[in-house]
Amino acid sequence: MATSEAILQVLSGPVPQLFYSEPCSKNSNSRLSLKYRVSRRWKKGSELMQRVDFSRSSRGSCKCQHAESVSAVTAEDEHGGRSSNSWNSQKVEVSQQMNNENGSVASMEKLASTRTINNTPNRVSADSTEDEAWNLLRESLVYYCSNPIGTIAANDPTDTSILNYDQVFIRDFIPSGIAFLLKGEYDIVRNFILYTLQLQSWEKTMDCYSPGQGLMPASFKVRTVPLDGDDSAYEEVLDPDFGEAAIGRVAPVDSGLWWIILLRAYGKCSGDLSVQERVDVQTGIKMILKLCLADGFDMFPTLLVTDGSCMIDRRMGIHGHPLEIQAFRSEEVTKIPLVAANTMEVGSYLTDEIDGWPVFFQALFYSALLCAREMLAPEESADLMRALNNRLIALSFHIREYYWTDMSKINEIYRYKTEEYSYDAVNKFNIYPDQIPPWLGEWMPNKGGYLIGNLQPAHMDFRFFSLGNLWSIVSSLATIDQSHAILDLIEAKWADLVSDMPMKICYPALEGEEWRIITGSDPKNTPWSYHNGGSWPTLLWQLTVACIKMNRPWIAVNAVKIAERRISRDKWPEYYDSKRARFIGKQAHLYQTWSIAGYLVSKLLLANPDAAKILVNVEDSDLANAFSCMLSANPRRNRIRKGPKQSFIV
């Protein structure tokens, strides 16, 4: 969707500073000190550093020059020692913490009512749950050259089938990193950012084919290997996985976007902007954005991705342009040189029923673009800034206009005329009214709405995806009214989306023939299990950020209280099964780190709501004005001939 010259003029000014940098904790300065000696470490009940044959380059070893470059920069860090203050875990008085801008008495009454929830007899105290969570989070730390650089995905000493859950996943570490930032322990996040940046430049291939430069790994593992020529001495190396060993061999689309979001959060929380100003970090951001903004065949600002390339890492019908990420073009992130069927744009080749633009990815892409725009040096990135602004405007317009649904929109779709050939067509995507599923009319409340799961020619996926909708609130991809409507729907459908454990990853589950066709009869994604309608405790922290941003913290308080009733007793599972989340997931790993960290982040943010600013993006006036210009523009004006687009060089 082209952007008019008027919009470009609106955005020609300097990028606004959305938040000022301010430490999250006054007693939380830290110094990063790298010691270049081999130190093999084992966790309780789990060996993290394994002696294995390692054929990669020694670029990731702890004695290499890359680590020295990290030391050179961090040696100039003027922060003091790590804070040892314990977190105040007394009951949160949110009404005293939050600034109620609207002065709503009803809001405070709702908040007060959340404190009256009765505890079940088996519920452990919040204090003991928080203490246990912090102990478990620290036990999950992974060390490299004697320095913490991340947390493993799960740390269950009784689990004999760990698969890759003993690795550090970029997406899984995000809540852990935020918890450490809010605690004032900055060094682990700084280490994680810089060392994963080194892995970005590694060669990544499968069957003699390589994806685009800038791709971040899905995960990495610290290994100990014998030194060359000396079997009695060992060194530590980082072993990344870019999807070569992943189930389905799918490259991680979301890793680079989460990395950008965490980088911004680190700078805002610690006050240390030197990391994001480094030349290698600026280059890393640009490499990720180059993948995001590459030109292709698309007519829309959304981009193609494959199924299984994000948190939902198995076939669930989200291939195309899902809301959560919407990051890289398929031809640049897929590890297969041929164009796969589930990555082909709808109607562009062979069949009209291949793909779409799933809403599940969009919000993370939008948030990462805003974060990158805020951190890039404008004097060195003028063309890239222009491309960023163009995409932000087009993407926000596209999602707000075409993905939003509520009772009014459903009634409009129900009366759609089809087969319209016109620049002014109302039914632009030729949606057939019979596609409205029977469950939707009964489920949709009169007050509330959400962003649908997918949109493609002649098809709308009406499933509710929690992460995409919550992060659309956090990133301001959704308007203020839409954001409140999403929270209204969550409150109205509490029994379906939260129930006995927050929160459903999607609703409803795929069942029957639909499940067999879309998932391939996946035995792990049976109805109301895992990614097919399972309940994931890690979503608690994203729900909390969204509620705090919209000044409705009582929703998050209620969700946290529900989680506290059983999550510790259930040994911190990865996910829960059944419609009401009554069962621990049949294949769920216990002591899942991001379940632990998600709970801690929620507690920390509810205790100090102002700290949520390190994650929140607010819509600036320039974007809002440009969005208004697009709404009032004549669609025929965008068909005038234009010169070639300017390219940018990374």
ABEGO torsion letter per residue (X at the ends): XBBBAAAAAAAABBBBBABBBBBABAAABBBBBBBBBBBBBBBBGBBABBBBBBABBAAABAABAAAAAAAAAAAABABBBBBABBBBABBBBAAAABBBAAGBAAAAAAAAAAAABBBBAABBBAAAAAAAAAAAAAAABBBBGGBBAEBBABBBAABABAEAAABBBAAAAAAAAAAAAAAGBAAAAAAAAAAAAAAAABBBBBGGBBBBBGBBBABBBBBBBBBBGBAABBBBBBBBBAGAABBGGBBBAAAAAAAAAAAAAAAAAAGBAAAAABAAAAAAAAAAAAAAABBBABABABBBBBBGABABABBAGABEBBAAAGABBAAAABABABBBAAABBBGABGBAAABBBBAAAAAAAAAAAAAAAAABBAAAAAAAAAAAAAAAAAAAAAAAAAABBBAAAAAAAAABBBGBBBAABABAAGBBAAABBAAAAAABBABEBBBBABBBBGBBBABBBAAAAAAAAAAGABBAAAAAAAAAAAAAAAAAAAEABOBBABOBBBBEAAAAAAAGGBAAABBGBEABGBBBAAAAAAAAAAAAAAGBAAAAAAAAAAAAAAAAAAGGBABBBEAAGABBBAABBBGBAAAAAAAAAAAAAAABAAAAAAABBBBBAAAAAAAAAAAABBAAAAABBBBBBBBBBX
